[in-house]
Every structure is written in structure tokens, then in C-alpha cells.
């Protein structure tokens, strides 16, 4: 166990509060709340940040969020997620990204941006790519990347990180979850390669490690978060043991925080065969609502020294506070509750639960 738990004089552990500050690398985050990245389709058709994008994120920062992770920004426009994705694929994006970072930071929130290559997923793409010709979306067979293409994409991640830093973001989150490109390499379901980029947990993680090390070599000491699937409800997907090992490999590569997501509900991955449902799910998942990734973060947390972000199904203030009391993660990712109420965090921290605008499924 690497984490040190403070204790009271009677020996009881002192658990962090949502309001407590925490550091990612040398950056102090003012509280333990994180706005998880959610693509909103508010950029231009070329991926340029609009005033609507700035207003969307600035409002959440004004509402008290400690760390805002801007939605998956495309490191190559051919492999974006949505039609009006935010782009970070060219230096011409930097002025708009600067306005976005400034808008978040002026209200005291820390600003990160998630960088992503959509790989075998995405909407309306002419081609799909991945580690192997194994589809994630029905009927969309990806082309297996060559070694030269892996090197090219690695440099795209480096270039995107440089742009984020030049734009004034406090750090970046590398997207290695949800069966986008890096995630597809990490999972044995989609990765059936027989070279150095497949065949074992270490080899599956090699592409992600290459990206992290390349960023470190060119950009230096800049806060990096890595988002990963800690566990996958997929035949031959990442097991809990593999998720722990991947987190340890990623940490050794030089990451400053691990954002633990998961694949439990197959709704967003219709081409992937699940092996359990809500009734037959593993026992350790049942402490939380179905499709919540926090129990998976709790399994990984004791095995790494860097802060762990937990996420999934946080819909109300009391639930958010209870998660922190259990010490299952170091920071808590928030999603739809921030879409329904931009002031969710400040109301939660002030105990004004009855004023929160609830999310309606």
C-alpha cells in the first residue's frame, strides 16, 4: 500500500473531504471535484473553439469545480469523435484554445484538456484504425496501424500537448479509455497483434507508454493525466488484475494521475460482446449503481502513488460526499450532474442540496 492514511488520536482514519485541496504533480487543485470530459458538439465544423464552448466551461468553473477536463480534442481531424468536436490538431487552434483556458482559470478552476485519436470509433469517418481488424462499432472494420503509423500518431499526441501548453492549459489528459485508439491497444479483445505492441499486458500498454515518454522528452515537466479502462465487461477485455497492472505501467512511464473509467454497460459499444449484466455482475461492483466505475478505482488506488480520479453515476450531493468518505478515490469525476446544474459543486460544498437542479434520465 503506497497511500498514507492520516489518523485521529483514537486511531480512526481521516478521510479527505470534497472541499480539500490536492496536488497533481506540482499543481494544486482547489478541491477534489473534477468535471469529466463530455463532448458537447459546440465547436465549429473545423474544430475551432466558439464562444458557446467557452461559456459552457466557464460556467462550470464559476460553479466551483476544482479541475475541469475539457472534452476529447482531436489530435487529427480525420479521427475526431463528433462532427463539431474541439480540435487540437493544428497551431491555428491555439488562439481559441487560449480563450477557453483563460475562461476556466479566471474563476479559480484548473484547466486540463483531453487529447484523443478516436481510432476504431467515431461518427461519419471515412476510415477507422486500430491495433487489429477487430470492430468496436458494428460493420466498421478498422485498419491495423503499421509501426510507422504508430510513430506518427505518437508525434500527434506530442504536438497536441505542446499546443495545450502554449494555449495556457494547466495540463492534459491522454485518452486511453472507451475503446478509442490507445484504449483499443490496451485491451486484448481489440488487440490481437503479434509484434511488440500486442500479446501481453506490457506489450498492449507499449503504445501508451511511448506516447507518455515522447511527451515527457519534448515537453518536460507538465502535468499529465491518463484516462484508462480499469475493467471491461467484454469477452477477453481488461480484467481487474490487468487494470491494476496497466495503471502501474502507466505510472512508471511518467504519468501524474490516473483517471479510472471502465466498460460495464455495452450501450455505447454495440459491437462488443459483454459477459455479464446487472444481475450477474461481479460482487465487488454491487456496492455502487450499475455502470459506476468508482469500485474499480478503489481496487487500483492502493497500487499507485499518484492521485486516482474515480467517476461514474454521481447524480446527487450526498452520494458525492459518501464516496469521498469511503476513500475510494482521491478526486471525484462529475458528469451529467454538472450538465443539469453548473453550480452543483458550490451548492454541494455549501450543503445546499435542496437547491440543486437534478439530472433527469
C-alpha positions in Angstrom: 0.0 0.0 0.0 1.5 3.3 -1.1 -1.1 5.7 0.1 -0.6 7.0 3.7 -3.9 7.4 5.6 -3.9 10.1 8.3 -5.4 9.0 11.7 -7.1 10.7 14.6 -5.7 10.3 18.1 -8.1 7.4 18.6 -6.7 5.6 15.5 -9.6 6.3 13.2 -8.7 7.2 9.6 -9.2 10.8 8.5 -10.8 10.7 5.1 -10.5 13.6 2.6 -13.4 16.0 2.1 -14.6 17.1 -1.3 -13.5 20.6 -0.3 -9.9 19.6 0.5 -7.2 20.7 -2.0 -4.9 18.2 -3.7 -1.9 18.3 -5.9 -1.5 16.7 -9.4 2.3 17.0 -9.9 3.1 20.5 -8.6 -0.3 21.9 -9.5 -2.7 22.5 -6.6 -6.3 21.7 -7.4 -8.6 23.7 -5.1 -10.9 20.9 -4.2 -11.5 17.2 -5.1 -14.1 17.7 -7.8 -13.4 17.1 -11.5 -15.6 17.9 -14.5 -15.2 14.7 -16.6 -14.8 15.3 -20.3 -18.1 15.2 -22.2 -18.2 16.1 -25.9 -20.9 18.7 -26.5 -20.6 19.4 -30.3 -20.3 23.2 -29.8 -17.2 23.9 -31.8 -17.1 24.9 -35.5 -17.1 22.3 -38.3 -13.3 22.7 -38.3 -12.9 22.2 -34.6 -12.3 25.9 -33.7 -13.4 26.9 -30.2 -16.6 29.1 -30.2 -17.9 31.5 -27.6 -20.5 28.8 -26.8 -17.7 26.4 -25.9 -16.0 29.0 -23.6 -19.3 29.9 -21.9 -20.1 26.2 -21.3 -16.9 25.5 -19.4 -16.6 28.9 -17.8 -20.0 28.5 -16.2 -18.9 25.2 -14.5 -15.7 26.8 -13.3 -17.7 29.6 -11.9 -19.8 27.0 -10.2 -16.9 25.8 -8.1 -15.4 22.8 -10.0 -11.8 22.2 -8.9 -10.5 20.6 -12.1 -12.1 20.9 -15.5 -11.1 18.4 -18.1 -12.2 19.8 -21.5 -13.8 17.2 -23.8 -11.8 15.0 -26.1 -9.9 17.3 -28.5 -9.0 15.7 -31.8 -5.2 15.3 -32.4 -6.1 14.6 -36.1 -9.3 15.9 -37.7 -9.8 12.7 -39.7 -10.2 10.8 -36.4 -12.4 13.0 -34.3 -15.4 11.7 -32.3 -18.2 14.0 -33.4 -18.8 16.4 -36.3 -18.2 19.5 -34.3 -15.5 18.2 -32.0 -12.9 20.6 -30.5 -9.7 20.3 -32.5 -6.1 20.5 -31.3 -4.6 19.2 -34.5 -3.1 22.4 -35.8 -1.4 25.6 -34.4 -4.3 27.6 -35.8 -6.4 26.2 -33.0 -4.3 27.8 -30.3 -6.0 31.2 -30.1 -9.4 29.7 -29.5 -8.0 27.2 -27.0 -6.3 30.1 -25.2 -9.7 31.8 -24.7 -11.0 28.6 -23.4 -8.2 28.0 -20.9 -8.4 31.6 -19.7 -12.2 31.4 -19.3 -11.8 28.4 -17.0 -8.9 29.6 -15.0 -10.2 33.1 -14.3 -12.8 31.6 -11.9 -10.2 29.5 -10.0 -10.7 26.2 -11.7 -7.7 24.3 -13.0 -7.9 23.7 -16.8 -6.9 20.5 -18.5 -7.8 19.3 -21.9 -8.2 15.7 -23.0 -6.4 14.8 -26.2 -7.6 11.9 -28.3 -7.4 9.8 -31.5 -10.7 8.1 -32.0 -9.3 5.0 -33.8 -11.9 2.3 -34.2 -14.8 4.6 -33.1 -16.3 8.0 -34.1 -19.1 9.2 -36.3 -19.1 9.7 -40.1 -15.4 8.8 -40.6 -14.2 7.6 -44.0 -11.7 5.2 -42.3 -11.3 3.5 -38.9 -8.0 2.4 -37.4 -6.9 0.2 -34.5 -4.4 -2.3 -33.4 -6.1 -5.1 -35.4 -9.0 -5.6 -37.7 -11.5 -6.1 -34.8 -14.5 -3.8 -34.9 -15.8 -1.8 -31.9 -18.8 -0.4 -33.9 -20.9 -2.8 -35.9 -19.8 -3.0 -39.5 -16.8 -0.6 -39.0 -13.7 -2.8 -39.6 -10.6 -0.8 -38.6 -7.3 -1.0 -40.4 -4.4 -2.2 -38.3 -1.8 0.5 -37.8 1.7 0.0 -39.1 4.7 0.7 -37.0 5.3 3.9 -38.9 1.7 5.0 -38.3 2.1 4.3 -34.6 5.2 6.6 -34.6 3.2 9.3 -36.5 0.3 9.2 -34.1 2.7 9.3 -31.1 4.1 12.6 -32.5 0.5 13.9 -33.0 0.0 13.4 -29.2 3.2 15.3 -28.5 2.2 18.1 -30.8 -1.2 18.4 -29.3 0.3 18.6 -25.8 2.6 21.4 -26.9 -0.4 23.3 -28.2 -2.3 22.8 -25.0 0.6 24.2 -23.0 1.0 27.1 -25.4 -2.7 27.9 -25.0 -2.3 28.1 -21.2 -3.9 24.8 -20.1 -2.5 23.6 -16.8 -2.1 20.1 -18.2 -3.5 17.4 -20.5 -5.4 14.2 -20.1 -4.4 11.5 -22.6 -7.5 9.5 -23.6 -6.7 5.8 -23.2 -10.3 4.6 -22.4 -13.6 3.7 -24.0 -12.1 1.8 -27.0 -10.7 4.8 -28.8 -7.2 4.2 -30.3 -4.9 3.9 -27.2 -7.7 2.0 -25.4 -8.1 -0.4 -28.2 -4.4 -1.2 -28.0 -4.7 -1.8 -24.2 -7.5 -4.4 -24.5 -6.8 -7.9 -25.6 -10.3 -8.0 -27.1 -9.4 -5.5 -29.8 -5.6 -6.0 -29.8 -4.6 -9.3 -31.5 -1.2 -8.1 -32.7 1.8 -10.5 -32.7 4.5 -7.8 -32.6 5.9 -5.7 -29.7 2.5 -3.9 -29.5 0.4 -6.9 -28.6 0.3 -10.3 -26.9 0.9 -9.3 -23.2 -0.3 -6.6 -20.8 3.1 -4.9 -21.1 3.1 -5.0 -24.9 -0.6 -3.8 -25.1 0.5 -0.8 -23.0 3.6 -0.1 -25.1 1.8 2.5 -27.4 0.5 4.4 -24.4 3.9 4.3 -22.7 5.5 5.5 -26.0 3.2 8.5 -26.0 3.8 9.4 -22.4 7.6 9.1 -22.8 7.6 11.1 -26.0 5.6 13.9 -24.4 8.0 13.9 -21.4 11.0 14.1 -23.7 9.8 17.0 -25.7 7.5 18.9 -23.3 9.2 18.1 -20.0 7.6 18.5 -16.6 4.0 19.2 -17.5 1.0 17.7 -15.6 -0.3 14.6 -17.4 -3.4 12.6 -16.5 -4.1 9.2 -18.2 -7.6 8.0 -18.6 -8.0 4.2 -18.8 -10.5 1.4 -18.6 -9.7 -0.3 -15.3 -12.0 -3.1 -16.1 -14.0 -4.2 -19.1 -17.3 -6.2 -19.3 -16.0 -7.6 -22.6 -15.0 -11.1 -23.6 -11.2 -11.1 -23.4 -11.3 -7.5 -22.2 -9.2 -6.0 -19.4 -9.6 -7.9 -16.2 -9.3 -6.2 -12.7 -5.8 -7.7 -12.3 -4.8 -6.4 -15.7 -6.3 -3.0 -14.9 -4.1 -2.8 -11.8 -1.0 -3.8 -13.8 -1.8 -1.2 -16.6 -2.1 1.5 -14.0 1.3 0.6 -12.5 2.9 0.5 -16.0 1.4 3.9 -16.9 2.6 5.4 -13.6 6.1 4.1 -14.2 6.1 5.7 -17.6 5.7 9.2 -16.0 2.0 10.0 -15.6 0.9 12.3 -12.7 -2.7 11.0 -12.2 -4.8 8.1 -13.3 -8.4 8.6 -14.3 -10.1 5.3 -13.9 -13.1 4.7 -16.2 -14.5 1.3 -17.3 -16.7 -0.6 -19.7 -19.6 -2.2 -17.9 -22.7 -1.2 -19.8 -22.3 -2.2 -23.5 -24.7 0.6 -24.7 -22.0 2.8 -26.2 -20.0 -0.1 -27.7 -22.7 -2.0 -29.6 -20.2 -4.2 -31.5 -18.6 -5.6 -28.3 -19.9 -8.8 -26.6 -20.5 -8.3 -22.8 -20.2 -11.3 -20.5 -22.4 -10.1 -17.6 -25.4 -7.9 -17.0 -26.7 -6.1 -13.9 -27.9 -9.3 -12.3 -24.7 -11.3 -12.9 -22.1 -8.6 -12.4 -19.1 -9.3 -10.1 -19.8 -8.9 -6.4 -17.3 -6.0 -5.9 -19.3 -3.8 -8.4 -22.5 -4.1 -6.5 -21.6 -1.6 -3.8 -22.4 1.1 -6.3 -25.0 1.7 -9.0 -24.7 -0.3 -12.2 -22.2 1.1 -14.7 -20.3 3.1 -12.0 -16.5 2.9 -12.3 -15.7 4.0 -8.7 -15.3 0.5 -7.2 -12.7 -0.2 -10.0 -10.8 3.0 -9.0 -10.9 1.7 -5.4 -9.2 -1.5 -6.5 -6.5 0.4 -8.3 -5.9 3.1 -5.8 -3.8 1.1 -3.3 -1.3 0.1 -6.0 -0.2 3.5 -7.3 1.3 6.6 -5.7 -0.3 9.2 -8.0 -3.8 10.6 -7.4 -6.7 8.4 -8.7 -9.8 10.0 -10.2 -13.0 7.9 -9.8 -16.0 8.5 -12.0 -19.5 7.2 -12.8 -23.1 7.7 -11.9 -22.6 10.5 -9.4 -26.0 12.2 -9.6 -26.5 13.9 -6.2 -24.6 15.7 -3.5 -25.0 13.2 -0.7 -23.7 10.4 -2.9 -20.6 12.5 -3.8 -19.8 13.1 -0.2 -20.3 9.4 0.7 -17.8 8.4 -2.0 -15.1 10.6 -0.5 -15.8 9.3 3.0 -15.0 5.8 1.7 -11.6 7.0 0.4 -12.2 5.0 -2.9 -10.6 7.7 -5.0 -8.6 10.9 -4.5 -10.7 13.1 -6.8 -14.3 12.6 -7.9 -15.3 12.9 -11.6 -18.7 14.5 -12.2 -20.6 14.4 -15.4 -24.3 14.8 -16.0 -24.9 16.4 -12.7 -22.8 19.3 -14.0 -24.8 19.4 -17.2 -28.1 19.8 -15.3 -26.7 22.2 -12.7 -23.4 24.1 -13.4 -23.4 25.2 -9.8 -23.6 21.6 -8.5 -20.2 21.8 -6.8 -20.6 25.0 -4.9 -24.1 24.0 -3.8 -22.8 20.6 -2.6 -19.9 22.1 -0.7 -22.2 24.7 0.9 -24.7 22.0 1.9 -27.5 23.5 -0.3 -28.6 20.1 -1.6 -32.2 21.2 -1.9 -31.2 23.9 -4.4 -29.5 21.5 -6.8 -31.2 21.1 -10.2 -31.4 17.3 -10.6 -30.4 15.3 -13.7 -33.4 13.6 -15.4 -32.6 10.4 -17.3 
